[in-house]
């Protein structure tokens, strides 16, 4: 919808555009939230597989992978079902506040990962997606909307629409984050002392380290996200003020 406005503006140069993007405190915080989501999520999604196979099911790979499939399916179902309530809550209390609510669930979920991923009744692990699933939807559907607010703020400050620059930087950082997360998951597995040759006879120390990394990385992710969200400057009131100022300057687009 900004096409007719931007077709007459000067071309956005790469280096000045990148510099302008990183001047935005809100944009830097949004990048931080995204990297936290990617890295912590990859830790959890990789390490829980090893707990399922080698702790819950004593090295039975087929059974462990079957339950990993059930867990992934549950995450997908929760993700679909969470779309409407997350969207509704964002309209009621604001986007950043809604993301904070889902991170509060993740913080509870970090304790759940310690209690639920234990031998006995494997059905308990299906509680995990209820606590840690909504945050993925909140970030994936609200981040683009938060990025739109940031582009409005950038226009108010610099007089140009630079969605292309913000979107390109954001996408590149996401890809770097995914690569780093997989590398980090390999390092964390190495730190636990895991030895595939031992099968279900992993040492108690290895299992303990796996459980601690899974639970603590999830808790750290949530706590760091709360810190970032606490200093995120574009709340609902400020976003409306920016929109009103822009429309007073150049009219409604």
C-alpha positions as CSV (number, residue, x, y, z in Angstrom):
1,X,0.0,0.0,0.0
2,X,3.0,2.3,0.2
3,X,3.9,1.7,-3.5
4,X,2.5,5.0,-4.8
5,X,4.2,6.8,-1.9
6,X,7.6,5.2,-2.4
7,X,7.8,5.2,-6.3
8,X,8.8,8.8,-6.2
9,X,11.2,8.7,-3.3
10,X,15.0,8.5,-3.8
11,X,16.4,5.0,-4.0
12,X,17.4,3.6,-0.6
13,X,21.2,3.1,-0.5
14,X,22.5,0.0,1.2
15,X,25.0,1.3,3.8
16,X,22.9,4.3,5.0
17,X,19.9,2.0,5.1
18,X,21.6,-0.6,7.2
19,X,22.9,2.1,9.5
20,X,19.4,3.6,9.9
21,X,18.0,0.2,10.7
22,X,20.4,-0.4,13.6
23,X,19.8,3.1,15.0
24,X,16.3,1.8,15.8
25,X,16.3,0.4,19.4
26,X,13.0,-1.4,18.7
27,X,14.6,-3.2,15.7
28,X,17.7,-4.3,17.6
29,X,15.4,-5.7,20.3
30,X,13.2,-7.5,17.8
31,X,16.4,-9.1,16.3
32,X,17.4,-10.2,19.8
33,X,14.0,-11.8,20.5
34,X,14.2,-13.6,17.2
35,X,17.7,-15.0,17.8
36,X,16.7,-16.1,21.3
37,X,13.7,-17.9,19.8
38,X,15.8,-19.7,17.2
39,X,18.8,-20.6,19.3
40,X,16.8,-21.7,22.4
41,X,14.2,-23.5,20.2
42,X,16.9,-25.5,18.4
43,X,18.5,-26.5,21.7
44,X,15.2,-27.8,23.0
45,X,14.0,-29.5,19.7
46,X,17.3,-31.3,19.4
47,X,18.1,-32.3,23.0
48,X,14.6,-33.6,23.8
49,X,15.0,-36.3,21.2
50,X,18.0,-37.7,23.1
51,X,16.1,-37.7,26.4
52,X,13.2,-39.5,24.8
53,X,15.3,-42.2,23.3
54,X,18.0,-42.7,25.9
55,X,16.2,-41.7,29.1
56,X,12.5,-42.3,28.8
57,X,12.9,-45.5,26.6
58,X,16.3,-46.9,27.6
59,X,17.9,-46.5,24.1
60,X,14.9,-47.8,22.1
61,X,15.4,-45.6,19.1
62,X,12.2,-46.6,17.3
63,X,10.0,-46.0,20.3
64,X,11.8,-42.7,21.2
65,X,11.5,-41.4,17.6
66,X,7.8,-42.4,17.6
67,X,7.1,-40.3,20.6
68,X,9.3,-37.5,19.2
69,X,6.8,-37.6,16.2
70,X,3.9,-37.4,18.6
71,X,5.5,-34.4,20.4
72,X,6.1,-32.6,17.1
73,X,2.6,-33.2,15.9
74,X,1.3,-31.8,19.2
75,X,3.4,-28.7,18.7
76,X,1.9,-28.3,15.2
77,X,-1.7,-28.7,16.5
78,X,-1.1,-26.3,19.4
79,X,0.4,-23.8,16.9
80,X,-2.6,-23.9,14.7
81,X,-5.1,-23.6,17.6
82,X,-3.1,-20.8,19.1
83,X,-3.4,-18.5,16.1
84,X,-6.8,-17.0,17.0
85,X,-6.2,-16.5,20.8
86,X,-2.8,-14.9,20.2
87,X,-4.2,-12.6,17.6
88,X,-7.2,-11.7,19.8
89,X,-4.9,-11.0,22.8
90,X,-2.6,-8.8,20.7
91,X,-5.6,-6.6,19.8
92,X,-6.6,-6.4,23.4
93,X,-3.4,-5.7,25.2
94,X,-0.8,-5.0,22.5
95,X,1.7,-7.1,20.5
96,X,4.8,-6.9,22.8
97,X,2.6,-7.6,25.8
98,X,1.1,-10.7,24.1
99,X,4.6,-12.0,23.3
100,X,5.5,-11.5,27.0
101,X,2.5,-13.6,28.1
102,X,3.6,-16.4,25.9
103,X,7.1,-16.2,27.3
104,X,5.6,-16.5,30.8
105,X,4.2,-19.8,29.7
106,X,7.6,-20.8,28.4
107,X,9.1,-20.0,31.9
108,X,6.6,-22.4,33.4
109,X,7.4,-24.8,30.6
110,X,11.1,-24.8,31.5
111,X,10.1,-26.4,34.9
112,X,7.8,-28.7,32.9
113,X,10.7,-30.0,30.8
114,X,12.4,-31.1,34.0
115,X,9.3,-32.8,35.4
116,X,7.6,-34.1,32.2
117,X,10.6,-35.7,30.4
118,X,11.0,-38.5,32.9
119,X,10.4,-42.2,32.6
120,X,7.0,-43.6,33.4
121,X,4.0,-42.2,31.5
122,X,5.2,-40.7,28.2
123,X,1.8,-39.1,27.7
124,X,3.0,-36.4,30.1
125,X,5.3,-34.9,27.5
126,X,2.2,-33.8,25.5
127,X,1.7,-31.1,28.2
128,X,5.0,-29.5,26.9
129,X,3.5,-28.1,23.7
130,X,0.7,-26.4,25.6
131,X,3.3,-24.4,27.6
132,X,6.0,-23.9,25.0
133,X,4.0,-24.0,21.8
134,X,2.1,-20.7,21.8
135,X,5.3,-18.6,21.9
136,X,6.3,-19.8,18.4
137,X,3.0,-18.6,17.0
138,X,3.2,-15.3,18.9
139,X,6.6,-14.5,17.5
140,X,5.9,-15.7,14.0
141,X,2.7,-13.8,13.5
142,X,3.4,-10.7,15.7
143,X,7.0,-10.1,14.6
144,X,6.0,-8.9,11.1
145,X,3.4,-6.6,12.7
146,X,6.0,-5.3,15.1
147,X,8.3,-4.8,12.2
148,X,5.6,-2.7,10.5
149,X,5.5,-0.4,13.6
150,X,9.3,-0.1,13.4
151,X,9.1,1.0,9.7
152,X,6.5,3.7,10.7
153,X,8.9,4.9,13.4
154,X,11.8,5.0,10.8
155,X,9.6,7.0,8.4
156,X,8.8,9.5,11.1
157,X,12.5,9.9,11.9
158,X,14.0,9.7,8.4
159,X,11.1,10.6,6.0
160,X,11.5,7.4,3.9
161,X,9.9,4.0,3.7
162,X,12.6,1.3,4.1
163,X,10.7,-1.9,4.6
164,X,13.1,-3.6,2.1
165,X,16.1,-2.9,4.2
166,X,14.5,-3.9,7.5
167,X,13.1,-7.1,5.9
168,X,16.3,-8.1,4.3
169,X,18.4,-7.6,7.4
170,X,15.8,-9.5,9.5
171,X,15.7,-12.4,7.1
172,X,19.5,-12.7,6.9
173,X,19.9,-12.7,10.7
174,X,17.2,-15.4,11.0
175,X,19.2,-17.6,8.6
176,X,22.4,-17.0,10.5
177,X,20.6,-17.8,13.7
178,X,19.3,-21.1,12.4
179,X,22.8,-22.2,11.4
180,X,24.3,-21.1,14.7
181,X,21.6,-22.9,16.6
182,X,22.4,-26.3,15.0
183,X,26.1,-25.8,15.7
184,X,25.2,-24.9,19.3
185,X,23.1,-28.0,19.7
186,X,26.0,-30.1,18.6
187,X,28.3,-28.4,21.1
188,X,25.8,-28.8,23.9
189,X,25.5,-32.5,23.2
190,X,29.2,-32.9,23.3
191,X,29.3,-31.1,26.6
192,X,27.0,-33.7,28.1
193,X,29.4,-36.5,27.5
194,X,26.8,-38.3,25.4
195,X,28.2,-41.5,23.7
196,X,26.0,-43.1,21.1
197,X,27.9,-46.4,21.5
198,X,26.5,-46.8,25.0
199,X,22.9,-46.8,23.7
200,X,20.5,-46.8,26.7
201,X,23.4,-47.2,29.1
202,X,24.3,-43.5,29.2
203,X,25.9,-42.4,32.4
204,X,23.7,-40.7,35.1
205,X,25.9,-37.6,34.7
206,X,25.1,-37.5,30.9
207,X,21.4,-37.8,31.5
208,X,21.5,-35.1,34.3
209,X,23.4,-32.7,32.0
210,X,20.9,-33.3,29.2
211,X,18.0,-32.6,31.5
212,X,19.7,-29.5,32.9
213,X,20.6,-28.0,29.5
214,X,17.1,-28.6,28.2
215,X,15.4,-27.0,31.2
216,X,17.8,-24.2,31.9
217,X,18.2,-23.1,28.3
218,X,14.4,-22.8,28.1
219,X,14.3,-20.7,31.3
220,X,17.2,-18.5,30.2
221,X,15.5,-17.9,26.9
222,X,12.3,-16.7,28.6
223,X,14.1,-14.6,31.2
224,X,16.2,-12.8,28.6
225,X,13.1,-12.2,26.5
226,X,11.4,-10.5,29.5
227,X,14.4,-8.2,29.8
228,X,14.2,-7.2,26.1
229,X,10.4,-6.8,26.1
230,X,10.7,-4.6,29.2
231,X,12.7,-2.0,27.3
232,X,10.9,-2.4,24.0
233,X,9.8,1.2,23.2
234,X,7.0,0.7,20.7
235,X,3.9,-0.1,22.9
236,X,0.4,0.3,21.5
237,X,0.1,4.0,22.6
238,X,3.4,5.0,21.0
239,X,2.6,3.1,17.8
240,X,-0.7,5.0,17.5
241,X,1.1,8.3,18.2
242,X,3.6,7.6,15.4
243,X,0.8,6.7,13.0
244,X,-1.1,9.9,13.8
245,X,2.0,12.0,13.3
246,X,2.7,10.4,10.0
247,X,-0.8,10.9,8.7
248,X,-0.7,14.5,9.8
249,X,2.5,15.0,7.8
250,X,1.7,13.1,4.6
251,X,-1.9,12.0,4.9
252,X,-3.4,8.5,5.2
253,X,-1.8,5.8,3.0
